Amino acid sequence: MPRLATTLHTQRLRLEPFDARHLDGLNAMNRMPEVVRFLGGQPETRDQTASVITRVQRCWATWGTSWWAFIETSSGQVAGAGCIQYLRRDAAAPEDLESLVGKPLEIGWRLHPDFWRQGLASEAARGMAAFAFERFPIPELLAVRHPDNVESGRVMDRLGMHQRGLEPWYGTTVATHVISRAEWLRTRSGA
Ligand SMILES: CC(C)(COP(=O)(O)OP(=O)(O)OC[C@H]1O[C@@H](n2cnc3c(N)ncnc32)[C@H](O)[C@@H]1OP(=O)(O)O)[C@@H](O)C(=O)NCCC(=O)NCCS
């Protein structure tokens, strides 16, 4: 039976599981060179964004987690996107999605530049991390970034993650950050 795709709510955002209605907004973001600078460097075509949405819908149905579009509630615009998903060592995504179940879960984010520097990535990150720890019996949550992606590293810091070092994920070497369940619980209780 397909798993449920879950919508999340934060103070300024609605996090909606990817859907065809997000195509224009997601492509407007993913075709910008400054957005993909540390994410392979290739702006996304409209067809590629459409394929990603289809794949993400399969991920939601298989795993019960994947990518959300961040909708700014005041304007209804797609402000960004983020994920809780299984990490993999290979660059290419496998056809068999079940084969990734049991790998570490990672959290990820990106924003359209019009929405940078407003705290929205960190706000969404807190909501997605809560979803990950509440929905899955994981001991820890990981995040990976290009070592030069300082802005993303600051979002990881604000979430309470610490850097574990350089590790091989996605067919390359990335700075890997982690927050344990105990650390996340302490963050939540304000301790
Ligand atoms: C990574 C990325 C999402 C970070 O975006 P960001 O806007 O810097 O991060 P946040 O949304 O958390 O905003 C935090 C900033 O907003 C500021 N801010 C302004 N108003 C704020 C508010 N009301 N609440 C909180 N922070 C606020 C903070 O001071 C902080 O600035 P600082 O880092 O200079 O201290 C963005 O650079 C991006 O989309 N990059 C391209 C895609 C990418 O590389 N993704 C990550 C791959 S690993």
The ligand as an SDF file (V2000), in Angstrom:
LIG
                    3D

 48 50  0  0  0  0  0  0  0  0999 V2000
   21.6240   27.3260    1.6730 C   0  0  0  0  0  0  0  0  0  0  0  0
   20.5340   28.3850    1.6550 C   0  0  0  0  0  0  0  0  0  0  0  0
   19.1500   27.7440    1.6780 C   0  0  0  0  0  0  0  0  0  0  0  0
   20.7220   29.2710    2.8940 C   0  0  0  0  0  0  0  0  0  0  0  0
   19.7950   30.3510    2.8180 O   0  0  0  0  0  0  0  0  0  0  0  0
   19.8130   31.5100    3.9130 P   0  0  0  0  0  0  0  0  0  0  0  0
   18.7800   32.4770    3.5090 O   0  0  0  0  0  0  0  0  0  0  0  0
   21.2110   31.9800    4.1270 O   0  0  0  0  0  0  0  0  0  0  0  0
   19.3980   30.7410    5.2680 O   0  0  0  0  0  0  0  0  0  0  0  0
   18.1280   31.0260    6.1760 P   0  0  0  0  0  0  0  0  0  0  0  0
   16.9150   31.0340    5.3350 O   0  0  0  0  0  0  0  0  0  0  0  0
   18.2010   30.1030    7.3090 O   0  0  0  0  0  0  0  0  0  0  0  0
   18.3780   32.5410    6.6210 O   0  0  0  0  0  0  0  0  0  0  0  0
   19.3620   32.8340    7.5890 C   0  0  0  0  0  0  0  0  0  0  0  0
   19.8300   34.2580    7.4580 C   0  0  0  0  0  0  0  0  0  0  0  0
   18.6880   35.1290    7.4660 O   0  0  0  0  0  0  0  0  0  0  0  0
   18.8830   36.1280    8.4760 C   0  0  0  0  0  0  0  0  0  0  0  0
   17.5400   36.5470    8.9090 N   0  0  0  0  0  0  0  0  0  0  0  0
   16.9110   37.6820    8.4900 C   0  0  0  0  0  0  0  0  0  0  0  0
   15.6710   37.7420    9.0020 N   0  0  0  0  0  0  0  0  0  0  0  0
   15.4860   36.6410    9.7630 C   0  0  0  0  0  0  0  0  0  0  0  0
   14.3980   36.1490   10.5550 C   0  0  0  0  0  0  0  0  0  0  0  0
   13.2460   36.7970   10.6250 N   0  0  0  0  0  0  0  0  0  0  0  0
   14.5690   34.9840   11.1970 N   0  0  0  0  0  0  0  0  0  0  0  0
   15.7270   34.3220   11.1230 C   0  0  0  0  0  0  0  0  0  0  0  0
   16.7890   34.7280   10.3860 N   0  0  0  0  0  0  0  0  0  0  0  0
   16.6740   35.8850    9.7080 C   0  0  0  0  0  0  0  0  0  0  0  0
   19.7730   35.4760    9.4980 C   0  0  0  0  0  0  0  0  0  0  0  0
   20.4780   36.4080   10.2710 O   0  0  0  0  0  0  0  0  0  0  0  0
   20.7170   34.6590    8.6050 C   0  0  0  0  0  0  0  0  0  0  0  0
   21.7140   35.4660    8.0680 O   0  0  0  0  0  0  0  0  0  0  0  0
   23.2770   35.1330    8.3810 P   0  0  0  0  0  0  0  0  0  0  0  0
   23.5510   33.7390    7.8760 O   0  0  0  0  0  0  0  0  0  0  0  0
   23.9940   36.1910    7.6360 O   0  0  0  0  0  0  0  0  0  0  0  0
   23.4100   35.2220    9.8660 O   0  0  0  0  0  0  0  0  0  0  0  0
   20.6670   29.2830    0.3870 C   0  0  0  0  0  0  0  0  0  0  0  0
   21.9520   29.8900    0.3800 O   0  0  0  0  0  0  0  0  0  0  0  0
   20.4790   28.5120   -0.9030 C   0  0  0  0  0  0  0  0  0  0  0  0
   19.3580   28.2250   -1.3190 O   0  0  0  0  0  0  0  0  0  0  0  0
   21.6000   28.1620   -1.6000 N   0  0  0  0  0  0  0  0  0  0  0  0
   21.5170   27.4730   -2.8830 C   0  0  0  0  0  0  0  0  0  0  0  0
   21.0880   26.0200   -2.7380 C   0  0  0  0  0  0  0  0  0  0  0  0
   22.0050   25.2420   -1.8020 C   0  0  0  0  0  0  0  0  0  0  0  0
   23.2230   25.3550   -1.8850 O   0  0  0  0  0  0  0  0  0  0  0  0
   21.4120   24.4440   -0.9170 N   0  0  0  0  0  0  0  0  0  0  0  0
   22.1230   23.6750    0.0820 C   0  0  0  0  0  0  0  0  0  0  0  0
   22.7730   22.4780   -0.4670 C   0  0  0  0  0  0  0  0  0  0  0  0
   23.7210   21.6070    0.7810 S   0  0  0  0  0  0  0  0  0  0  0  0
  1  2  1  0
  2  3  1  0
  2  4  1  0
  2 36  1  0
  4  5  1  0
  5  6  1  0
  6  7  2  0
  6  8  1  0
  6  9  1  0
  9 10  1  0
 10 11  2  0
 10 12  1  0
 10 13  1  0
 13 14  1  0
 14 15  1  0
 15 16  1  0
 15 30  1  0
 16 17  1  0
 17 18  1  0
 17 28  1  0
 18 19  1  0
 18 27  1  0
 19 20  2  0
 20 21  1  0
 21 22  1  0
 21 27  2  0
 22 23  1  0
 22 24  2  0
 24 25  1  0
 25 26  2  0
 26 27  1  0
 28 29  1  0
 28 30  1  0
 30 31  1  0
 31 32  1  0
 32 33  2  0
 32 34  1  0
 32 35  1  0
 36 37  1  0
 36 38  1  0
 38 39  2  0
 38 40  1  0
 40 41  1  0
 41 42  1  0
 42 43  1  0
 43 44  2  0
 43 45  1  0
 45 46  1  0
 46 47  1  0
 47 48  1  0
M  END
$$$$
